[in-house]
Amino acid sequence: MRETGAARGKRTRTAAGPSKQGTSPARGTSALVIEVPQAEELVGPFRQRYDPVAPLGMPAHVTVLFPFVDVEGIREELLADLWEHFSKIPRFTFTLPRLGQFPDVLFLAPEPTASLDHLIEVTCERYPAYPPYGGAVEEPDPHLTIAHAEDPAELERICAEVEALMSEEIIKVEVCEVSLMTHEEGKWRRRQAFPLAQAPHPTGDARPDDDREDDEASGTSR
């Protein structure tokens, strides 16, 4: 369930982990992220100590696109475009079963990654003026950052502490929305959340069961 050592190295694609780009955000920038409150109990205390963006208000998350539009450039037209973009992407789930490492970053590795990779890819294609991590990473690995540490020994120590607290029950995440986070006055805050599309019902009806039952009871159809 929890793989470390070589398994962590297999996910390293760059000399510097992508999350390193998010440690000192420029004033007035923004980010598109998937918030993961299910992981807060495990990673929250570590993030407050070892992830510089956590004390600034950034919740546990998987990054979709950072850096994104400057705060001054966020207009109703952009928000409408984001709404349309994400409304076409189906909701999905992933788990966080193991730890992973970039050279100076400890993270939880999501599985499976196909839907996350697709979400990131189509969002980057939609907004090509904002390459992921400022162009430092061509194909970012989705991950949930726990800690930054330049000393490998310190990172291993933090890794051991987190692993000791990991439950046999794997964290499961249902991705229903993507949040636009803005960095203003030294703090991160959620500007708006954009819902993903509901997965269609096996019968082809995506409406909740209660709605269909009401229709059947009244003898109506939509």
C-alpha positions in Angstrom: 0.0 0.0 0.0 2.8 2.4 0.9 5.7 2.3 -1.5 8.8 4.3 -0.8 12.4 4.3 -2.0 12.7 3.3 -5.6 8.9 3.8 -6.2 9.3 7.4 -5.3 12.1 7.9 -7.7 10.1 6.5 -10.6 7.8 9.5 -10.6 10.6 12.0 -10.7 10.8 13.6 -14.2 12.7 16.8 -13.5 15.8 17.9 -11.7 13.6 20.1 -9.5 10.1 19.1 -8.3 7.3 21.1 -9.9 5.9 22.2 -6.6 9.1 24.1 -5.9 7.7 26.7 -8.3 4.8 27.4 -6.0 6.8 28.2 -2.8 7.2 31.9 -3.5 4.2 33.0 -5.6 4.4 36.4 -7.3 2.0 38.9 -5.8 -1.3 38.9 -7.6 -1.0 35.6 -9.3 -3.6 32.8 -9.4 -3.8 29.0 -9.7 -6.2 26.3 -10.7 -6.2 23.5 -8.2 -8.2 20.5 -7.0 -8.8 20.9 -3.3 -8.3 17.7 -1.2 -9.9 18.2 2.2 -9.8 14.4 2.7 -6.0 14.6 3.2 -5.9 17.5 5.6 -6.0 15.3 8.7 -2.9 13.5 7.6 -0.9 16.2 5.8 -2.1 19.4 7.4 0.3 19.5 10.3 3.2 18.7 8.1 2.2 21.3 5.4 1.9 24.0 8.0 5.6 23.4 9.0 7.2 22.4 5.7 5.1 23.7 2.8 5.4 27.5 2.6 2.1 28.1 0.9 0.1 26.3 3.6 0.3 29.1 6.2 -0.7 31.5 3.5 -4.1 29.8 3.1 -3.5 27.3 0.3 -5.3 24.1 1.2 -4.1 20.6 0.5 -4.4 20.3 -3.2 -3.4 18.8 -6.5 -2.3 21.6 -9.0 -4.0 21.7 -12.3 -2.3 24.9 -13.6 0.1 27.3 -12.0 0.9 30.1 -12.4 -2.3 31.3 -14.0 -3.8 34.7 -14.9 -2.8 37.7 -12.8 -5.5 38.8 -10.4 -6.0 42.0 -12.3 -6.7 40.0 -15.5 -9.5 38.0 -14.0 -12.7 39.2 -15.7 -16.2 37.8 -16.1 -15.3 36.6 -19.6 -12.5 34.5 -18.2 -14.7 33.1 -15.4 -17.4 32.2 -18.0 -14.8 30.5 -20.1 -13.5 28.5 -17.1 -17.0 27.5 -16.3 -17.6 26.2 -19.8 -14.3 24.4 -20.0 -14.6 22.5 -16.8 -18.4 21.7 -17.3 -17.4 19.5 -20.2 -15.0 17.3 -18.2 -16.6 14.4 -16.3 -16.2 14.0 -12.6 -13.8 11.3 -11.5 -12.1 9.7 -8.5 -8.6 8.9 -7.4 -6.8 7.6 -4.4 -3.7 8.6 -2.5 -2.2 5.3 -1.5 1.5 6.1 -1.3 4.2 8.6 -0.8 6.5 10.0 -3.5 9.5 12.3 -3.8 11.0 14.8 -6.1 14.6 15.7 -5.2 13.4 18.3 -2.6 9.6 17.6 -2.3 7.6 14.9 -0.4 4.2 14.3 -1.8 1.2 11.9 -1.9 1.0 10.2 -5.3 -2.5 9.9 -6.8 -3.6 6.7 -8.5 -4.9 6.2 -11.1 -3.6 9.3 -12.9 -5.2 9.0 -16.3 -8.1 11.4 -15.6 -5.9 13.8 -13.7 -3.4 13.8 -16.6 -6.3 14.5 -19.0 -7.7 17.3 -16.9 -4.3 19.0 -16.7 -3.5 18.4 -20.4 -6.7 19.9 -21.8 -6.5 22.8 -19.4 -3.0 23.6 -20.4 -4.1 23.4 -24.1 -7.0 25.7 -23.4 -4.7 28.4 -21.8 -1.4 28.1 -23.7 -0.3 31.5 -22.5 0.2 30.0 -19.1 2.6 27.0 -19.3 2.7 24.8 -16.2 5.2 26.1 -13.6 6.2 28.9 -15.9 7.5 26.4 -18.5 9.9 24.6 -16.1 8.0 21.4 -16.5 6.6 20.1 -19.8 4.6 17.2 -18.4 3.8 17.8 -14.8 3.2 14.8 -12.6 0.0 15.3 -10.5 0.8 15.2 -6.8 -0.2 16.5 -3.4 2.7 18.3 -1.8 3.4 17.6 1.9 6.8 19.1 2.5 9.8 20.9 0.9 13.3 20.2 2.2 16.6 20.7 0.5 18.4 18.4 2.8 17.7 14.8 1.7 18.1 13.5 5.2 15.5 15.9 6.5 13.1 14.9 3.7 13.6 11.2 4.6 12.9 12.0 8.3 9.6 13.8 7.4 8.7 10.9 5.1 9.1 8.4 7.9 7.0 10.5 10.2 4.2 10.8 7.6 4.4 7.1 6.8 4.0 6.1 10.4 0.7 8.0 10.5 -0.7 6.6 7.3 -3.8 4.5 7.9 -4.6 1.2 6.2 -7.6 3.0 4.8 -6.5 4.7 1.6 -7.6 8.3 1.1 -10.2 8.4 -1.7 -11.0 11.7 -3.5 -14.0 12.4 -5.6 -13.2 15.3 -8.0 -16.3 17.3 -8.5 -14.8 20.8 -9.1 -11.7 22.8 -9.8 -10.9 25.9 -7.7 -9.5 29.2 -8.9 -7.2 30.4 -6.1 -5.8 33.9 -6.0 -2.8 35.3 -4.2 -3.5 38.7 -2.8 -2.1 40.7 0.1 0.1 37.8 1.1 -2.7 35.2 1.3 -4.2 32.6 -0.9 -8.0 32.5 -1.1 -10.6 30.7 -3.2 -12.0 33.1 -5.8 -14.4 30.6 -7.4 -15.1 26.9 -7.9 -16.0 25.4 -11.2 -18.0 22.2 -11.2 -17.2 19.3 -13.4 -19.8 17.4 -15.4 -21.8 14.8 -13.6 -21.2 11.3 -15.0 -24.2 10.0 -16.9 -26.5 7.5 -15.3 -26.2 4.0 -16.7 -29.7 4.5 -18.2 -28.5 7.6 -19.9 -30.3 9.9 -17.4 -27.8 12.0 -15.5 -30.5 13.4 -13.1 -30.6 12.4 -9.4 -32.8 9.4 -8.6 -35.2 11.6 -6.6 -36.0 13.7 -9.7 -36.8 10.6 -11.8 -39.0 9.1 -9.0 -40.9 12.4 -8.9 -41.5 12.2 -12.6 -42.7 8.6 -12.4 -45.0 9.4 -9.6 -46.6 12.3 -11.4 -46.7 10.5 -14.8 -44.6 13.2 -16.4 -41.4 13.1 -18.4 -38.7 15.5 -19.4 
